[in-house]
Amino acid sequence: MEKLPKPPETYESFVQRFPKLKEAWEQIAEAGKDGPLDQKTVRLIKLGISIGAQKEGAIHSSVRKALSLNISREEIEQVITLAAGTIGLPSTVAVYSWIQDILENK
């Protein structure tokens, strides 16, 4: 079972205010775990999806969760480089800065 890092206070406040959304979100997350992929692969794919969607909060969350699974900085950074050809250099640099927000504070 994946041991997740503590979510940010804003998330905690939001789900306390809207518990039905939290419950629905947890059901979606659980349903996505069904399948043959291991946790590390799932986490790196979710990071890649977050990068492609340019979702800063999701990128922060994905990096925190990746680190909790002992995924290395080099593996995380490779996902950035894989995205570069698709999302372009300016977006890749933005993503790099968002990932550094977490890596520099670990």
Residue pairs with C-beta under 8 A, 6 or more apart in sequence:
2 39
2 65
2 68
2 69
3 68
4 65
4 68
5 64
5 65
5 67
5 68
7 61
14 21
15 21
15 22
15 25
32 42
33 42
37 45
39 69
40 69
40 71
43 62
43 65
43 66
43 69
43 71
44 66
44 71
44 75
44 76
44 79
46 58
46 62
46 65
47 59
47 62
47 63
47 66
47 76
47 79
48 79
48 82
48 83
49 58
50 58
50 59
50 61
50 62
51 59
51 79
51 80
51 83
51 87
51 95
52 83
52 86
52 87
54 87
54 91
54 94
54 95
56 98
59 95
59 98
59 99
60 98
60 101
60 102
63 76
63 99
63 102
63 103
64 102
66 75
66 76
67 76
67 102
67 103
67 106
73 103
76 99
76 103
77 96
77 99
80 92
80 95
80 96
80 99
81 92
83 92
83 95
84 92
87 95
